[in-house]
Amino acid sequence: MKYTPNPPTEPGYYWLKDKDDVEIVEVWTDATLAQPLLWIHRCGSGDACEMVTLIDALWAGPIPVPD
């Protein structure tokens, strides 16, 4: 799998590489918003943030759902 600077455009699980770490994240949408935004959830952390806040991140995937 190859990393790219292009962020995901669909929900799913992806590898995220940034200056600090490499991790699997879940990308999802909030359908309750008038214009749904993509969000990420750092698996196991309980934290979520808007995907647009990630600057200089590299992405790979989508990947199968982690165990």
All heavy atoms as TSV, in Angstrom:
chain	resi	resn	atom	element	x	y	z
A	1	MET	N	N	0.847	-1.171	0.000
A	1	MET	CA	C	0.000	0.000	0.000
A	1	MET	C	C	0.897	1.240	0.000
A	1	MET	O	O	1.925	1.275	0.647
A	1	MET	CB	C	-0.893	-0.029	1.239
A	1	MET	CG	C	-2.011	0.940	1.148
A	1	MET	SD	S	-3.291	0.697	2.403
A	1	MET	CE	C	-3.887	-0.914	1.956
A	2	LYS	N	N	0.466	2.258	-0.701
A	2	LYS	CA	C	1.248	3.483	-0.850
A	2	LYS	C	C	0.529	4.652	-0.175
A	2	LYS	O	O	-0.683	4.801	-0.281
A	2	LYS	CB	C	1.413	3.761	-2.349
A	2	LYS	CG	C	2.356	4.860	-2.655
A	2	LYS	CD	C	2.552	4.958	-4.167
A	2	LYS	CE	C	3.534	6.044	-4.493
A	2	LYS	NZ	N	3.741	6.166	-5.917
A	3	TYR	N	N	1.301	5.487	0.531
A	3	TYR	CA	C	0.741	6.685	1.157
A	3	TYR	C	C	0.605	7.802	0.139
A	3	TYR	O	O	1.404	7.918	-0.778
A	3	TYR	CB	C	1.646	7.169	2.298
A	3	TYR	CG	C	1.535	6.332	3.535
A	3	TYR	CD1	C	2.443	5.319	3.800
A	3	TYR	CD2	C	0.514	6.555	4.453
A	3	TYR	CE1	C	2.344	4.547	4.951
A	3	TYR	CE2	C	0.403	5.794	5.599
A	3	TYR	CZ	C	1.326	4.792	5.837
A	3	TYR	OH	O	1.215	4.034	6.970
A	4	THR	N	N	-0.425	8.614	0.328
A	4	THR	CA	C	-0.683	9.753	-0.541
A	4	THR	C	C	-1.098	10.955	0.319
A	4	THR	O	O	-1.684	10.765	1.383
A	4	THR	CB	C	-1.793	9.425	-1.566
A	4	THR	OG1	O	-2.088	10.606	-2.332
A	4	THR	CG2	C	-3.061	8.947	-0.908
A	5	PRO	N	N	-0.827	12.162	-0.132
A	5	PRO	CA	C	-1.286	13.335	0.622
A	5	PRO	C	C	-2.778	13.620	0.432
A	5	PRO	O	O	-3.343	14.471	1.115
A	5	PRO	CB	C	-0.424	14.471	0.069
A	5	PRO	CG	C	-0.048	14.033	-1.302
A	5	PRO	CD	C	0.048	12.529	-1.245
A	6	ASN	N	N	-3.431	12.910	-0.484
A	6	ASN	CA	C	-4.858	13.135	-0.741
A	6	ASN	C	C	-5.697	12.476	0.354
A	6	ASN	O	O	-5.639	11.261	0.526
A	6	ASN	CB	C	-5.253	12.561	-2.095
A	6	ASN	CG	C	-4.452	13.172	-3.221
A	6	ASN	OD1	O	-4.147	14.357	-3.180
A	6	ASN	ND2	N	-4.077	12.374	-4.189
A	7	PRO	N	N	-6.485	13.253	1.088
A	7	PRO	CA	C	-7.295	12.671	2.167
A	7	PRO	C	C	-8.424	11.811	1.613
A	7	PRO	O	O	-8.844	11.970	0.460
A	7	PRO	CB	C	-7.834	13.889	2.903
A	7	PRO	CG	C	-7.765	14.998	1.933
A	7	PRO	CD	C	-6.646	14.687	0.982
A	8	PRO	N	N	-8.936	10.891	2.430
A	8	PRO	CA	C	-10.068	10.058	2.006
A	8	PRO	C	C	-11.293	10.907	1.676
A	8	PRO	O	O	-11.491	11.980	2.245
A	8	PRO	CB	C	-10.347	9.184	3.229
A	8	PRO	CG	C	-9.107	9.218	4.036
A	8	PRO	CD	C	-8.471	10.547	3.762
A	9	THR	N	N	-12.091	10.396	0.779
A	9	THR	CA	C	-13.346	11.068	0.424
A	9	THR	C	C	-14.553	10.235	0.841
A	9	THR	O	O	-15.686	10.655	0.643
A	9	THR	CB	C	-13.412	11.333	-1.087
A	9	THR	OG1	O	-13.268	10.091	-1.779
A	9	THR	CG2	C	-12.319	12.300	-1.517
A	10	GLU	N	N	-14.306	9.046	1.402
A	10	GLU	CA	C	-15.380	8.154	1.832
A	10	GLU	C	C	-15.078	7.605	3.223
A	10	GLU	O	O	-13.910	7.451	3.590
A	10	GLU	CB	C	-15.509	6.985	0.860
A	10	GLU	CG	C	-15.908	7.391	-0.532
A	10	GLU	CD	C	-16.056	6.194	-1.452
A	10	GLU	OE1	O	-16.182	5.056	-0.954
A	10	GLU	OE2	O	-16.045	6.392	-2.662
A	11	PRO	N	N	-16.129	7.293	3.986
A	11	PRO	CA	C	-15.918	6.680	5.291
A	11	PRO	C	C	-15.206	5.327	5.162
A	11	PRO	O	O	-15.273	4.676	4.123
A	11	PRO	CB	C	-17.335	6.489	5.828
A	11	PRO	CG	C	-18.167	7.480	5.086
A	11	PRO	CD	C	-17.538	7.580	3.721
A	12	GLY	N	N	-14.539	4.927	6.211
A	12	GLY	CA	C	-13.849	3.644	6.258
A	12	GLY	C	C	-12.656	3.727	7.188
A	12	GLY	O	O	-12.490	4.701	7.940
A	13	TYR	N	N	-11.804	2.715	7.140
A	13	TYR	CA	C	-10.587	2.685	7.958
A	13	TYR	C	C	-9.386	2.940	7.066
A	13	TYR	O	O	-9.312	2.422	5.943
A	13	TYR	CB	C	-10.456	1.338	8.659
A	13	TYR	CG	C	-11.458	1.175	9.771
A	13	TYR	CD1	C	-12.733	0.679	9.529
A	13	TYR	CD2	C	-11.148	1.562	11.072
A	13	TYR	CE1	C	-13.659	0.546	10.545
A	13	TYR	CE2	C	-12.077	1.442	12.099
A	13	TYR	CZ	C	-13.328	0.931	11.822
A	13	TYR	OH	O	-14.241	0.815	12.834
A	14	TYR	N	N	-8.442	3.732	7.579
A	14	TYR	CA	C	-7.274	4.143	6.802
A	14	TYR	C	C	-6.046	4.188	7.703
A	14	TYR	O	O	-6.151	4.404	8.915
A	14	TYR	CB	C	-7.488	5.560	6.215
A	14	TYR	CG	C	-8.604	5.637	5.231
A	14	TYR	CD1	C	-9.914	5.800	5.653
A	14	TYR	CD2	C	-8.363	5.549	3.866
A	14	TYR	CE1	C	-10.953	5.868	4.745
A	14	TYR	CE2	C	-9.401	5.621	2.950
A	14	TYR	CZ	C	-10.690	5.776	3.392
A	14	TYR	OH	O	-11.719	5.835	2.494
A	15	TRP	N	N	-4.883	4.024	7.079
A	15	TRP	CA	C	-3.631	4.332	7.754
A	15	TRP	C	C	-3.416	5.832	7.658
A	15	TRP	O	O	-3.618	6.430	6.596
A	15	TRP	CB	C	-2.455	3.624	7.088
A	15	TRP	CG	C	-2.344	2.191	7.467
A	15	TRP	CD1	C	-2.691	1.111	6.692
A	15	TRP	CD2	C	-1.844	1.666	8.691
A	15	TRP	NE1	N	-2.457	-0.051	7.378
A	15	TRP	CE2	C	-1.926	0.259	8.607
A	15	TRP	CE3	C	-1.351	2.238	9.858
A	15	TRP	CZ2	C	-1.517	-0.573	9.640
A	15	TRP	CZ3	C	-0.949	1.403	10.887
A	15	TRP	CH2	C	-1.031	0.023	10.779
A	16	LEU	N	N	-3.025	6.439	8.766
A	16	LEU	CA	C	-2.725	7.857	8.824
A	16	LEU	C	C	-1.297	8.015	9.314
A	16	LEU	O	O	-0.929	7.477	10.359
A	16	LEU	CB	C	-3.684	8.568	9.790
A	16	LEU	CG	C	-3.326	10.004	10.193
A	16	LEU	CD1	C	-3.385	10.935	8.993
A	16	LEU	CD2	C	-4.237	10.490	11.300
A	17	LYS	N	N	-0.497	8.722	8.544
A	17	LYS	CA	C	0.884	8.995	8.937
A	17	LYS	C	C	1.032	10.498	9.035
A	17	LYS	O	O	0.739	11.228	8.092
A	17	LYS	CB	C	1.846	8.454	7.883
A	17	LYS	CG	C	3.314	8.664	8.228
A	17	LYS	CD	C	4.220	8.345	7.038
A	17	LYS	CE	C	4.608	6.910	6.989
A	17	LYS	NZ	N	5.637	6.646	5.953
A	18	ASP	N	N	1.459	10.967	10.212
A	18	ASP	CA	C	1.760	12.389	10.359
A	18	ASP	C	C	3.139	12.521	10.990
A	18	ASP	O	O	3.849	11.527	11.153
A	18	ASP	CB	C	0.676	13.140	11.139
A	18	ASP	CG	C	0.514	12.671	12.569
A	18	ASP	OD1	O	1.418	11.986	13.092
A	18	ASP	OD2	O	-0.511	12.988	13.191
A	19	LYS	N	N	3.517	13.722	11.355
A	19	LYS	CA	C	4.877	13.948	11.850
A	19	LYS	C	C	5.176	13.203	13.146
A	19	LYS	O	O	6.323	12.964	13.467
A	19	LYS	CB	C	5.128	15.437	12.037
A	19	LYS	CG	C	4.212	16.070	13.051
A	19	LYS	CD	C	4.419	17.553	13.161
A	19	LYS	CE	C	3.432	18.081	14.188
A	19	LYS	NZ	N	2.792	19.270	13.863
A	20	ASP	N	N	4.139	12.821	13.893
A	20	ASP	CA	C	4.338	12.193	15.191
A	20	ASP	C	C	4.133	10.684	15.215
A	20	ASP	O	O	4.687	10.011	16.073
A	20	ASP	CB	C	3.390	12.816	16.230
A	20	ASP	CG	C	3.649	14.302	16.426
A	20	ASP	OD1	O	4.816	14.701	16.380
A	20	ASP	OD2	O	2.672	15.052	16.589
A	21	ASP	N	N	3.325	10.145	14.314
A	21	ASP	CA	C	2.895	8.762	14.481
A	21	ASP	C	C	2.363	8.162	13.187
A	21	ASP	O	O	2.066	8.883	12.232
A	21	ASP	CB	C	1.784	8.734	15.542
A	21	ASP	CG	C	1.688	7.425	16.276
A	21	ASP	OD1	O	2.504	6.518	16.018
A	21	ASP	OD2	O	0.792	7.306	17.128
A	22	VAL	N	N	2.224	6.843	13.200
A	22	VAL	CA	C	1.522	6.100	12.158
A	22	VAL	C	C	0.453	5.293	12.881
A	22	VAL	O	O	0.757	4.579	13.838
A	22	VAL	CB	C	2.469	5.158	11.386
A	22	VAL	CG1	C	1.687	4.315	10.397
A	22	VAL	CG2	C	3.548	5.945	10.680
A	23	GLU	N	N	-0.795	5.432	12.451
A	23	GLU	CA	C	-1.884	4.753	13.151
A	23	GLU	C	C	-3.045	4.474	12.213
A	23	GLU	O	O	-3.134	5.043	11.131
A	23	GLU	CB	C	-2.359	5.597	14.329
A	23	GLU	CG	C	-2.875	6.966	13.919
A	23	GLU	CD	C	-3.147	7.872	15.105
A	23	GLU	OE1	O	-3.573	7.382	16.163
A	23	GLU	OE2	O	-2.928	9.088	14.964
A	24	ILE	N	N	-3.933	3.595	12.660
A	24	ILE	CA	C	-5.169	3.321	11.930
A	24	ILE	C	C	-6.240	4.245	12.492
A	24	ILE	O	O	-6.390	4.378	13.708
A	24	ILE	CB	C	-5.601	1.854	12.096
A	24	ILE	CG1	C	-4.582	0.933	11.435
A	24	ILE	CG2	C	-6.995	1.646	11.504
A	24	ILE	CD1	C	-4.839	-0.535	11.674
A	25	VAL	N	N	-6.977	4.895	11.599
A	25	VAL	CA	C	-8.072	5.770	12.008
A	25	VAL	C	C	-9.343	5.372	11.278
A	25	VAL	O	O	-9.302	4.776	10.208
A	25	VAL	CB	C	-7.762	7.266	11.738
A	25	VAL	CG1	C	-6.573	7.733	12.557
A	25	VAL	CG2	C	-7.535	7.530	10.263
A	26	GLU	N	N	-10.462	5.699	11.887
A	26	GLU	CA	C	-11.755	5.510	11.240
A	26	GLU	C	C	-12.219	6.857	10.718
A	26	GLU	O	O	-12.216	7.845	11.442
A	26	GLU	CB	C	-12.780	4.972	12.230
A	26	GLU	CG	C	-14.145	4.769	11.607
A	26	GLU	CD	C	-15.202	4.325	12.598
A	26	GLU	OE1	O	-14.935	4.327	13.814
A	26	GLU	OE2	O	-16.308	4.003	12.142
A	27	VAL	N	N	-12.596	6.905	9.461
A	27	VAL	CA	C	-13.144	8.112	8.847
A	27	VAL	C	C	-14.653	7.915	8.752
A	27	VAL	O	O	-15.125	6.886	8.298
A	27	VAL	CB	C	-12.534	8.345	7.443
A	27	VAL	CG1	C	-13.216	9.513	6.746
A	27	VAL	CG2	C	-11.034	8.587	7.543
A	28	TRP	N	N	-15.413	8.903	9.206
A	28	TRP	CA	C	-16.866	8.800	9.209
A	28	TRP	C	C	-17.490	10.163	8.963
A	28	TRP	O	O	-16.810	11.178	9.011
A	28	TRP	CB	C	-17.356	8.207	10.533
A	28	TRP	CG	C	-16.890	8.932	11.760
A	28	TRP	CD1	C	-15.672	8.830	12.347
A	28	TRP	CD2	C	-17.614	9.894	12.524
A	28	TRP	NE1	N	-15.595	9.660	13.436
A	28	TRP	CE2	C	-16.767	10.320	13.571
A	28	TRP	CE3	C	-18.883	10.436	12.423
A	28	TRP	CZ2	C	-17.174	11.258	14.518
A	28	TRP	CZ3	C	-19.281	11.377	13.366
A	28	TRP	CH2	C	-18.427	11.764	14.399
A	29	THR	N	N	-18.780	10.159	8.677
A	29	THR	CA	C	-19.502	11.410	8.449
A	29	THR	C	C	-20.561	11.582	9.535
A	29	THR	O	O	-21.056	10.614	10.096
A	29	THR	CB	C	-20.203	11.444	7.077
A	29	THR	OG1	O	-21.119	10.357	7.002
A	29	THR	CG2	C	-19.213	11.365	5.950
A	30	ASP	N	N	-20.894	12.823	9.785
A	30	ASP	CA	C	-21.973	13.149	10.706
A	30	ASP	C	C	-23.176	13.548	9.859
A	30	ASP	O	O	-23.260	14.673	9.373
A	30	ASP	CB	C	-21.545	14.282	11.636
A	30	ASP	CG	C	-22.594	14.594	12.691
A	30	ASP	OD1	O	-23.742	14.113	12.562
A	30	ASP	OD2	O	-22.261	15.304	13.644
A	31	ALA	N	N	-24.073	12.622	9.672
A	31	ALA	CA	C	-25.227	12.840	8.790
A	31	ALA	C	C	-26.223	13.838	9.363
A	31	ALA	O	O	-27.134	14.270	8.662
A	31	ALA	CB	C	-25.921	11.514	8.516
A	32	THR	N	N	-26.059	14.236	10.610
A	32	THR	CA	C	-27.001	15.187	11.207
A	32	THR	C	C	-26.698	16.620	10.796
A	32	THR	O	O	-27.510	17.510	11.024
A	32	THR	CB	C	-26.987	15.093	12.749
A	32	THR	OG1	O	-25.697	15.474	13.226
A	32	THR	CG2	C	-27.322	13.687	13.215
A	33	LEU	N	N	-25.536	16.850	10.206
A	33	LEU	CA	C	-25.180	18.208	9.776
A	33	LEU	C	C	-25.765	18.503	8.404
A	33	LEU	O	O	-25.938	17.606	7.585
A	33	LEU	CB	C	-23.658	18.360	9.721
A	33	LEU	CG	C	-22.914	18.155	11.036
A	33	LEU	CD1	C	-21.415	18.200	10.798
A	33	LEU	CD2	C	-23.329	19.202	12.051
A	34	ALA	N	N	-26.053	19.769	8.137
A	34	ALA	CA	C	-26.605	20.164	6.836
A	34	ALA	C	C	-25.639	19.785	5.709
A	34	ALA	O	O	-26.056	19.305	4.660
A	34	ALA	CB	C	-26.889	21.655	6.825
A	35	GLN	N	N	-24.366	20.036	5.912
A	35	GLN	CA	C	-23.335	19.612	4.958
A	35	GLN	C	C	-22.383	18.700	5.708
A	35	GLN	O	O	-21.509	19.172	6.445
A	35	GLN	CB	C	-22.582	20.805	4.387
A	35	GLN	CG	C	-23.397	21.615	3.423
A	35	GLN	CD	C	-22.520	22.604	2.688
A	35	GLN	OE1	O	-21.643	23.231	3.261
A	35	GLN	NE2	N	-22.764	22.743	1.410
A	36	PRO	N	N	-22.581	17.381	5.592
A	36	PRO	CA	C	-21.769	16.448	6.372
A	36	PRO	C	C	-20.269	16.630	6.123
A	36	PRO	O	O	-19.827	16.821	5.003
A	36	PRO	CB	C	-22.232	15.078	5.880
A	36	PRO	CG	C	-23.589	15.309	5.324
A	36	PRO	CD	C	-23.565	16.707	4.767
A	37	LEU	N	N	-19.518	16.633	7.198
A	37	LEU	CA	C	-18.066	16.727	7.139
A	37	LEU	C	C	-17.467	15.365	7.434
A	37	LEU	O	O	-18.079	14.554	8.128
A	37	LEU	CB	C	-17.552	17.714	8.194
A	37	LEU	CG	C	-18.028	19.154	8.088
A	37	LEU	CD1	C	-17.596	19.931	9.329
A	37	LEU	CD2	C	-17.451	19.802	6.845
A	38	LEU	N	N	-16.268	15.133	6.929
A	38	LEU	CA	C	-15.569	13.911	7.290
A	38	LEU	C	C	-14.833	14.133	8.606
A	38	LEU	O	O	-14.209	15.166	8.820
A	38	LEU	CB	C	-14.574	13.515	6.201
A	38	LEU	CG	C	-15.186	12.912	4.934
A	38	LEU	CD1	C	-14.122	12.690	3.880
A	38	LEU	CD2	C	-15.895	11.605	5.230
A	39	TRP	N	N	-14.923	13.163	9.466
A	39	TRP	CA	C	-14.269	13.189	10.770
A	39	TRP	C	C	-13.348	11.990	10.868
A	39	TRP	O	O	-13.546	11.004	10.172
A	39	TRP	CB	C	-15.312	13.081	11.884
A	39	TRP	CG	C	-16.208	14.263	11.987
A	39	TRP	CD1	C	-17.204	14.618	11.123
A	39	TRP	CD2	C	-16.201	15.254	13.004
A	39	TRP	NE1	N	-17.802	15.766	11.544
A	39	TRP	CE2	C	-17.213	16.170	12.704
A	39	TRP	CE3	C	-15.437	15.443	14.146
A	39	TRP	CZ2	C	-17.487	17.275	13.505
A	39	TRP	CZ3	C	-15.713	16.536	14.946
A	39	TRP	CH2	C	-16.723	17.441	14.623
A	40	ILE	N	N	-12.376	12.053	11.765
A	40	ILE	CA	C	-11.575	10.866	12.041
A	40	ILE	C	C	-11.697	10.517	13.511
A	40	ILE	O	O	-11.905	11.369	14.366
A	40	ILE	CB	C	-10.082	11.025	11.675
A	40	ILE	CG1	C	-9.384	12.031	12.576
A	40	ILE	CG2	C	-9.896	11.352	10.225
A	40	ILE	CD1	C	-7.900	11.787	12.669
A	41	HIS	N	N	-11.585	9.242	13.784
A	41	HIS	CA	C	-11.548	8.724	15.149
A	41	HIS	C	C	-10.274	7.915	15.260
A	41	HIS	O	O	-10.052	6.996	14.486
A	41	HIS	CB	C	-12.767	7.837	15.410
A	41	HIS	CG	C	-12.695	7.118	16.697
A	41	HIS	ND1	N	-12.389	5.784	16.777
A	41	HIS	CD2	C	-12.857	7.543	17.968
A	41	HIS	CE1	C	-12.381	5.419	18.043
A	41	HIS	NE2	N	-12.660	6.462	18.784
A	42	ARG	N	N	-9.430	8.297	16.196
A	42	ARG	CA	C	-8.198	7.534	16.432
A	42	ARG	C	C	-8.579	6.290	17.209
A	42	ARG	O	O	-9.028	6.380	18.348
A	42	ARG	CB	C	-7.185	8.385	17.174
A	42	ARG	CG	C	-6.627	9.464	16.282
A	42	ARG	CD	C	-5.589	10.304	17.005
A	42	ARG	NE	N	-4.646	10.894	16.086
A	42	ARG	CZ	C	-4.854	11.984	15.380
A	42	ARG	NH1	N	-6.004	12.601	15.465
A	42	ARG	NH2	N	-3.931	12.448	14.567
A	43	CYS	N	N	-8.441	5.147	16.581
A	43	CYS	CA	C	-8.928	3.882	17.132
A	43	CYS	C	C	-8.405	3.646	18.537
A	43	CYS	O	O	-7.213	3.753	18.800
A	43	CYS	CB	C	-8.548	2.733	16.217
A	43	CYS	SG	S	-9.302	2.907	14.591
A	44	GLY	N	N	-9.324	3.374	19.451
A	44	GLY	CA	C	-8.979	3.090	20.828
A	44	GLY	C	C	-8.814	4.321	21.705
A	44	GLY	O	O	-8.695	4.216	22.912
A	45	SER	N	N	-8.829	5.510	21.121
A	45	SER	CA	C	-8.560	6.709	21.907
A	45	SER	C	C	-9.823	7.376	22.442
A	45	SER	O	O	-9.776	8.095	23.431
A	45	SER	CB	C	-7.803	7.739	21.073
A	45	SER	OG	O	-8.665	8.271	20.078
A	46	GLY	N	N	-10.937	7.199	21.741
A	46	GLY	CA	C	-12.155	7.900	22.109
A	46	GLY	C	C	-12.190	9.332	21.597
A	46	GLY	O	O	-13.167	10.030	21.772
A	47	ASP	N	N	-11.094	9.798	20.973
A	47	ASP	CA	C	-11.023	11.159	20.447
A	47	ASP	C	C	-11.456	11.201	18.992
A	47	ASP	O	O	-11.173	10.296	18.226
A	47	ASP	CB	C	-9.591	11.702	20.528
A	47	ASP	CG	C	-9.120	11.865	21.959
A	47	ASP	OD1	O	-9.965	12.059	22.837
A	47	ASP	OD2	O	-7.903	11.789	22.178
A	48	ALA	N	N	-12.121	12.277	18.612
A	48	ALA	CA	C	-12.494	12.492	17.217
A	48	ALA	C	C	-12.227	13.946	16.870
A	48	ALA	O	O	-12.264	14.817	17.735
A	48	ALA	CB	C	-13.972	12.166	16.990
A	49	CYS	N	N	-11.929	14.210	15.609
A	49	CYS	CA	C	-11.726	15.586	15.157
A	49	CYS	C	C	-12.099	15.684	13.689
A	49	CYS	O	O	-12.177	14.674	12.993
A	49	CYS	CB	C	-10.284	16.034	15.386
A	49	CYS	SG	S	-9.058	15.202	14.363
A	50	GLU	N	N	-12.339	16.906	13.235
A	50	GLU	CA	C	-12.625	17.118	11.820
A	50	GLU	C	C	-11.378	16.780	11.010
A	50	GLU	O	O	-10.274	17.175	11.370
A	50	GLU	CB	C	-13.008	18.569	11.557
A	50	GLU	CG	C	-14.375	18.940	12.045
A	50	GLU	CD	C	-14.703	20.377	11.695
A	50	GLU	OE1	O	-14.454	20.776	10.540
A	50	GLU	OE2	O	-15.207	21.076	12.576
A	51	MET	N	N	-11.566	16.063	9.934
A	51	MET	CA	C	-10.441	15.638	9.125
A	51	MET	C	C	-9.695	16.827	8.531
A	51	MET	O	O	-8.480	16.766	8.344
A	51	MET	CB	C	-10.908	14.696	8.019
A	51	MET	CG	C	-9.795	13.838	7.503
A	51	MET	SD	S	-10.373	12.506	6.477
A	51	MET	CE	C	-10.928	13.390	5.057
A	52	VAL	N	N	-10.369	17.920	8.271
A	52	VAL	CA	C	-9.721	19.090	7.669
A	52	VAL	C	C	-8.683	19.716	8.586
A	52	VAL	O	O	-7.881	20.530	8.148
A	52	VAL	CB	C	-10.748	20.155	7.218
A	52	VAL	CG1	C	-11.631	19.627	6.100
A	52	VAL	CG2	C	-11.577	20.647	8.395
A	53	THR	N	N	-8.683	19.336	9.870
A	53	THR	CA	C	-7.695	19.892	10.789
A	53	THR	C	C	-6.332	19.219	10.666
A	53	THR	O	O	-5.362	19.691	11.236
A	53	THR	CB	C	-8.168	19.794	12.254
A	53	THR	OG1	O	-8.296	18.412	12.600
A	53	THR	CG2	C	-9.483	20.523	12.459
A	54	LEU	N	N	-6.271	18.108	9.934
A	54	LEU	CA	C	-5.012	17.395	9.769
A	54	LEU	C	C	-4.247	17.991	8.593
A	54	LEU	O	O	-4.669	17.899	7.445
A	54	LEU	CB	C	-5.259	15.914	9.525
A	54	LEU	CG	C	-5.948	15.194	10.673
A	54	LEU	CD1	C	-6.292	13.775	10.273
A	54	LEU	CD2	C	-5.067	15.201	11.902
A	55	ILE	N	N	-3.132	18.616	8.898
A	55	ILE	CA	C	-2.319	19.258	7.871
A	55	ILE	C	C	-1.064	18.418	7.665
A	55	ILE	O	O	-0.470	17.937	8.627
A	55	ILE	CB	C	-1.958	20.692	8.305
A	55	ILE	CG1	C	-3.233	21.501	8.500
A	55	ILE	CG2	C	-1.042	21.356	7.301
A	55	ILE	CD1	C	-3.016	22.838	9.173
A	56	ASP	N	N	-0.657	18.256	6.434
A	56	ASP	CA	C	0.539	17.485	6.088
A	56	ASP	C	C	0.433	16.015	6.460
A	56	ASP	O	O	1.455	15.364	6.710
A	56	ASP	CB	C	1.799	18.094	6.728
A	56	ASP	CG	C	2.065	19.502	6.239
A	56	ASP	OD1	O	1.738	19.782	5.069
A	56	ASP	OD2	O	2.586	20.310	7.014
A	57	ALA	N	N	-0.768	15.469	6.533
A	57	ALA	CA	C	-0.944	14.047	6.819
A	57	ALA	C	C	-0.844	13.240	5.527
A	57	ALA	O	O	-1.165	13.732	4.449
A	57	ALA	CB	C	-2.299	13.811	7.476
A	58	LEU	N	N	-0.403	11.999	5.664
A	58	LEU	CA	C	-0.370	11.060	4.545
A	58	LEU	C	C	-1.364	9.946	4.843
A	58	LEU	O	O	-1.512	9.517	5.992
A	58	LEU	CB	C	1.035	10.497	4.362
A	58	LEU	CG	C	2.112	11.516	4.009
A	58	LEU	CD1	C	3.475	10.844	3.975
A	58	LEU	CD2	C	1.815	12.189	2.679
A	59	TRP	N	N	-2.025	9.464	3.796
A	59	TRP	CA	C	-3.107	8.492	3.930
A	59	TRP	C	C	-2.843	7.258	3.087
A	59	TRP	O	O	-2.305	7.357	1.989
A	59	TRP	CB	C	-4.415	9.116	3.471
A	59	TRP	CG	C	-4.801	10.329	4.223
A	59	TRP	CD1	C	-4.463	11.629	3.923
A	59	TRP	CD2	C	-5.565	10.394	5.411
A	59	TRP	NE1	N	-4.976	12.480	4.848
A	59	TRP	CE2	C	-5.671	11.752	5.785
A	59	TRP	CE3	C	-6.189	9.437	6.203
A	59	TRP	CZ2	C	-6.372	12.161	6.906
A	59	TRP	CZ3	C	-6.888	9.858	7.319
A	59	TRP	CH2	C	-6.973	11.208	7.651
A	60	ALA	N	N	-3.292	6.101	3.576
A	60	ALA	CA	C	-3.270	4.866	2.794
A	60	ALA	C	C	-4.545	4.106	3.112
A	60	ALA	O	O	-4.960	3.996	4.245
A	60	ALA	CB	C	-2.041	4.033	3.130
A	61	GLY	N	N	-5.177	3.560	2.094
A	61	GLY	CA	C	-6.396	2.789	2.321
A	61	GLY	C	C	-7.442	3.099	1.264
A	61	GLY	O	O	-7.133	3.734	0.267
A	62	PRO	N	N	-8.645	2.652	1.489
A	62	PRO	CA	C	-9.173	2.069	2.717
A	62	PRO	C	C	-8.592	0.675	2.979
A	62	PRO	O	O	-8.086	0.019	2.077
A	62	PRO	CB	C	-10.665	2.022	2.491
A	62	PRO	CG	C	-10.833	1.962	1.009
A	62	PRO	CD	C	-9.662	2.698	0.437
A	63	ILE	N	N	-8.685	0.253	4.245
A	63	ILE	CA	C	-8.211	-1.055	4.669
A	63	ILE	C	C	-9.371	-1.805	5.300
A	63	ILE	O	O	-10.394	-1.199	5.654
A	63	ILE	CB	C	-7.038	-0.926	5.662
A	63	ILE	CG1	C	-7.473	-0.194	6.942
A	63	ILE	CG2	C	-5.856	-0.217	5.024
A	63	ILE	CD1	C	-6.440	-0.210	8.058
A	64	PRO	N	N	-9.257	-3.150	5.455
A	64	PRO	CA	C	-10.316	-3.897	6.125
A	64	PRO	C	C	-10.517	-3.416	7.569
A	64	PRO	O	O	-9.586	-2.878	8.173
A	64	PRO	CB	C	-9.812	-5.347	6.102
A	64	PRO	CG	C	-8.804	-5.375	4.992
A	64	PRO	CD	C	-8.191	-3.987	4.939
A	65	VAL	N	N	-11.680	-3.652	8.101
A	65	VAL	CA	C	-11.985	-3.277	9.485
A	65	VAL	C	C	-11.010	-3.997	10.411
A	65	VAL	O	O	-10.860	-5.221	10.335
A	65	VAL	CB	C	-13.439	-3.643	9.853
A	65	VAL	CG1	C	-13.719	-3.340	11.310
A	65	VAL	CG2	C	-14.418	-2.927	8.941
A	66	PRO	N	N	-10.304	-3.258	11.269
A	66	PRO	CA	C	-9.342	-3.899	12.188
A	66	PRO	C	C	-10.038	-4.774	13.217
A	66	PRO	O	O	-11.186	-4.504	13.594
A	66	PRO	CB	C	-8.643	-2.728	12.881
A	66	PRO	CG	C	-9.085	-1.502	12.179
A	66	PRO	CD	C	-10.294	-1.815	11.390
A	67	ASP	N	N	-9.336	-5.782	13.674
A	67	ASP	CA	C	-9.884	-6.669	14.735
A	67	ASP	C	C	-9.821	-5.996	16.080
A	67	ASP	O	O	-9.019	-5.229	16.394
A	67	ASP	CB	C	-9.089	-7.967	14.807
A	67	ASP	CG	C	-9.342	-8.828	13.577
A	67	ASP	OD1	O	-10.421	-8.717	12.982
A	67	ASP	OD2	O	-8.440	-9.607	13.235
